[in-house]
Each structure stands twice: as C-alpha cells, then as structure tokens.
Amino acid sequence: MALIEARSLVKTYRMGDQVVHALNDVSLDIGEGEFVAIMGASGSGKSTLMNILGCLDRPSAGTLRLAGEEVEGLDGDALASIRNRRIGFVFQQFNLLPRTSAADNVELPMVYAGVKPAERRTRALAALQRVGLGDRAMHTPAELSGGQQQRVAIARALVNQPRLILADEPTGALDTQTSEDIMRLLAELNAQGMTIVMVTHEADIAMWARRRIVFRDGRIVEDRPQPPRMAAVAEAA
Amino acid sequence: MNLLTALLAALRALGTNWLRSMLTMLGIIIGVAAVITMIAIGGGAQARVEEQMKSLGTNIMLVLPGAQTTGGVRLGAQTGQTLTEEDARAIAAEVPEVQAAAPSLRTGAQVVAANANWSTSVMGTTPEYLEVRDWPLAAGRSFDAAEMAGSGKVVVIGQTVAQQLFGDADPIDQVIRVRKAPLQVIGMLERKGQNSMGQDQDDVIVVPLSTFRNRVQGMSAGRIKRVGAISVKIREGQSMTDAGEKMRELLRQRHRLQSGADDDFSIRNLTEMLQAQEESSRVMALLLAAVAGVSLVVGGIGIMNIMLVSVTERTREIGLRMAVGARSRDILGQFLIEAVTMSLVGGAIGIVLGMAATWAIGSLAGWQVLLSAESILLAVGFSAAVGVFFGFYPARRAAALLPIQALRHE
C-alpha cells in the first residue's frame, strides 16, 4: 500500500469568467521511503498538488488516501489532526514564529497534539539536536541565519514523528552552499526512512531526489526514477 | 492546548507589542476605575442620606406655625405664633397614630462655663422630644416632672457643646450660665452628627420648656403658651399621611378656622423628604455607574479594533498554526484568551486605580465614599464579559480562515 494514493485529482479556480485548471486529472502513488522532487514552471500546478497532498486545500474532484486513510469528506478538525500527526511541512519562507525561541517553535505541533510541557521540551531539544542546532535552542529566528532557520523548521516538521515531509521550495530563500546543507539534511532523513516530497524549480536541487515528477499545465508530463545525488556525493567522498 | 499554555502564549503575544496593548487596555482601565469610583461615590452619598434618616429618627412629622396676616398683608412662613403647648398635648392625646408629640422653642444664646464660652442653640422642650428624635442620653438623666413644671435650673447638653465647654472632662453636675441663668448639667446627649442641611445637630443645649420661657427668654405672659414647633413621632406601621390628615383636622378645629380659611400652620413629613432625597441619590449613583459603564463599552470596542488588526497582521501565523495541526477552536481560543487577558489585566489595573481614586476623593475632597466588594466583582465580571464579547468576533474571523489562504497571505 502506497503512502500517498491520489486518483484523478482535479482543481479548478474561477478567475472572472475564466475557469483555470490548476490540476487536470492527476493520479499518483508515492510509496513509503521515497524522495520525490516535483518540478515545473510556475503555474504548472505543482504547488496546488502539494497543498492538496498536505490537506491544506481540497481537490475539486478526485480522491486522496494518506496511509490508507480516505481524506475526502473529512471536516476541518479531522484534516488538522492528519496534518498534525502524519505530515511535516517545510516552507520556502521558513514560517517560524518571530520573537519566539527555536525550541518553542519546534514545540508548536506538539502543543496541538496535546503533549505535556516537559515532554515537549525534551522532544524539541532532541529534534533540534537531530538537525544540528542543539546549541541554538534558545535563539529567536532573528538571531539565526537563513539556513539555521530552515533547520529549525525541519526540526518542527520532524517533531511529531510524521511519515511524510512536504517541502515547498525548501531552498528557495537560501544561497547555494546553504541549500546544499539543507538538501544533505533532507537526504539523510530520507536515508533514515522518511518519505519526502519536495517542490522545486531548480534542477540541481531536484538532483537530490530519487524520483522526479514534472508538471506542465496541471498534468504530469514526466515521472521517472533518477540516481540520487547523495549516492554520487557518497561515492566521491 | 491547555489553558496555562494558552495564557502564557497570550501574555507573550501581548508583551511583544506592549505599548499597543497598554494603550488598548487604557479604555478598560479607565472604564473599570470609573465604575468603581462612581459606585463608591454614589454609595457614599446613599450611605450619608441613610445616616441622616437614622439621626432624624423614624416616622417624624413636624408641625410649624403658619404665616401671620396683619391687615391683609401676609407675612412669611413661621411668623405666626399660632401653635401652643396645648396643641401638642391634644395631638398626643387625640390622634391615635401619634406615639409622642413634643412642643419646642428655640433661640441662640451664649453659654459660659468657668472660663470657656460658646455660642449655641438653646432648645426648650419636653422629655418627649428625645423620644421623638430617637436621641438617647450618653450620660446622666432627662428632666423630671417637677423640673418641667417649676422652671428647674437644669440642662441637657449636646456633644459639641460639652466638648467646647469642658473638653474631655465630665460635664455632669457642672454649672453653665445661659444668658444670665445658671443651670446645672444633668445629662449629655449621644452624638447625632450632621443633619441633611449639614448643620451640626450636637451643637445644642436642651432645657425644660418652662425654664426656657422664664429663665432664658423671659417671655411676656400673654404669649406664655406659644411654641415654635411641635415634633411628632408616628407609631411604627401607621400611615404618615393619615396621621397628618387627622392632625390637620384637629388643629383646624382647635384654632377655630372657617371652612374656607387657609391653615395657620403647616405639617411637614421629614421622613418623606429624606426618602425623596435618598431616592434621588440612588438615581444619581445609577446614572454615574451607567456613564462609567459606557466608557467600559468604549474600551471594549478598542479591544475589538486591536484584535481585528492583530488577526490581520498575524494571518500567516494563523496559517502556520493550522498547518501544524491547530483546529479552528484552538485558533478561536487563542485569540479569545488574548482579548480576555487584555481586558482582565486592564480590569486589574483599573481596580487598583479606582481604589486609589476613591481613596483620594474621600480624603482630599472630603466626600463620603463607600468602596464595596460588589462593585469590584461587578467591574471584574464586566471587563471579562467585555473581553469575551468584543474578542469573539475577531477570534471567529481568525478561526474561520482557510489554512491555505492564511498561509499565502502577504
């Protein structure tokens, strides 16, 4: 059973008189432990697919199953619960709470999961340790570099032990070297068994994934496995 | 998300913009302080009227002589000399509602004791007067029958006079001179305080009516039975109006007034006057509280305004919280708690400020104030209610956001 089973997803927007098909009959299976890069020009529908996979948005038609659970027809609270338990989000703009310490930011998903404060702190520190920021737990986002902020965001995505991480342009706001560090971190997480779906429009970022899906005009035009760059790096080392 | 976590988060959110939070709370602070102060002032005014009612005695009516007419010219009220001691006796004997009636005469006089002297009011009356006024003796005794009949050289003095003439020494059995008459102090009245006009009721000395006539005033024989006023106490549970009507009938009959003639006396219901005053002070207190309540509502609107701004500013934060698993009711709770926290903190500051203002008004302006626990509870309850009421709409707006729209918000 695939972790993600999407069948005939359609998403249409009405812009004035025009009906825009952001997704046009997209079917897709993503299995446990995959590392998928979704590519395409802006407006090709890749972000729309991400939002639907992340239960942030609902498809106009079609069905979606996450880990065997039918998402269609669930109410807002149930979707919130799925996001909380099953999915970790990584955004282009990090989306950390300002003036709030890294540890408190990482604790946020656990707050809504109802975890006790003491356990929250322990788990948040462990997650920060895992992304290499164990010594920055009390820093606020303003005191952290872009790459460090994205690591905090990844720690936040990991902390509820989801099975899927959705990364929307995770390196879009970072320089090349930092981007490489973040991608290495994601690749490591994938190597530890985490399923990662990442949207990007940069080809060399997509190289890190083991499967590449290309979108154009709301349809999948290319879907093929690729040798991950991680392997190349490891071989070179 | 438990309450403590939510409260801490709310305090932190308010703290990050503390100047704005303070300014927003100012409305609630002023409102709560105003409500507490105004209720204290209104309560004080009411308590004062109640004290006056108590000091006046209950169920009191006053009969005063009417206007005199000399050759068709009507002189002012109380110029007549129409009331007599017999009238008082008749009222007490013939009107069943009347418990006691005391005739009295009054004048001002200089009183001297050893090397101290004091100008005070001298009242000539009967022992019933003290019963009518519910005015017990603090020490000593009242007049006896022999003293009443034979112009006894005795006097009962008020607290203020005692203080002025004797200081803290015991005035009983001392001799004071009133005009030229030496009188022995046989009793001292309890403290009564101010009356409704602000006069000191304890600045008085009381002598038997005969003593007043013969030793203090030295009146001519022709007016021997005239009195200045008759104080009447109506029995508990009897109608003051009925009693007043019967007294009027009796006096008209005794004064042989034609059916068309005006009364040559007037009857006043003092208790009723004070009740009217009490009623008006209660209305005043209510009005003050209502005006103060309006400022609380205005403060609440301030909170709503800032919460709406805050929801708009923090739309991305709301989106993120939803993305990591916050349900609508978590977001609703978060913003509601922020609004209520703001109004409760404002309320707490307002209570302190209101208590300080009440104290300042009480001690600086010398007004009587009454700070009640109820008014503080009311203020706290009201400010919490304001927080919930005016915080609900912005919180609902935040909770109703769709996660994807909130996240994309610029």
HADDOCK unambig.tbl for C-alpha pairs under 7 A between the chains (distance, minus, plus):
assign (segid A and resid 56 and name CA) (segid B and resid 323 and name CA) 6.82 0.50 0.50
assign (segid A and resid 56 and name CA) (segid B and resid 403 and name CA) 5.74 0.50 0.50
assign (segid A and resid 56 and name CA) (segid B and resid 404 and name CA) 5.43 0.50 0.50
assign (segid A and resid 57 and name CA) (segid B and resid 404 and name CA) 6.13 0.50 0.50
assign (segid A and resid 77 and name CA) (segid B and resid 327 and name CA) 5.21 0.50 0.50
assign (segid A and resid 77 and name CA) (segid B and resid 328 and name CA) 6.96 0.50 0.50
assign (segid A and resid 80 and name CA) (segid B and resid 322 and name CA) 6.65 0.50 0.50
assign (segid A and resid 80 and name CA) (segid B and resid 325 and name CA) 4.55 0.50 0.50
assign (segid A and resid 80 and name CA) (segid B and resid 326 and name CA) 6.09 0.50 0.50
assign (segid A and resid 80 and name CA) (segid B and resid 327 and name CA) 5.66 0.50 0.50
assign (segid A and resid 81 and name CA) (segid B and resid 325 and name CA) 5.67 0.50 0.50
assign (segid A and resid 83 and name CA) (segid B and resid 323 and name CA) 6.42 0.50 0.50
assign (segid A and resid 83 and name CA) (segid B and resid 324 and name CA) 6.04 0.50 0.50
assign (segid A and resid 83 and name CA) (segid B and resid 325 and name CA) 5.43 0.50 0.50
assign (segid A and resid 84 and name CA) (segid B and resid 324 and name CA) 5.20 0.50 0.50
assign (segid A and resid 84 and name CA) (segid B and resid 325 and name CA) 4.05 0.50 0.50
assign (segid A and resid 95 and name CA) (segid B and resid 320 and name CA) 6.72 0.50 0.50
assign (segid A and resid 97 and name CA) (segid B and resid 317 and name CA) 6.74 0.50 0.50
assign (segid A and resid 109 and name CA) (segid B and resid 324 and name CA) 5.18 0.50 0.50
assign (segid A and resid 109 and name CA) (segid B and resid 325 and name CA) 6.22 0.50 0.50
assign (segid A and resid 111 and name CA) (segid B and resid 1 and name CA) 5.60 0.50 0.50
assign (segid A and resid 112 and name CA) (segid B and resid 1 and name CA) 5.60 0.50 0.50
assign (segid A and resid 112 and name CA) (segid B and resid 325 and name CA) 5.93 0.50 0.50
assign (segid A and resid 112 and name CA) (segid B and resid 326 and name CA) 5.65 0.50 0.50
assign (segid A and resid 114 and name CA) (segid B and resid 1 and name CA) 5.84 0.50 0.50
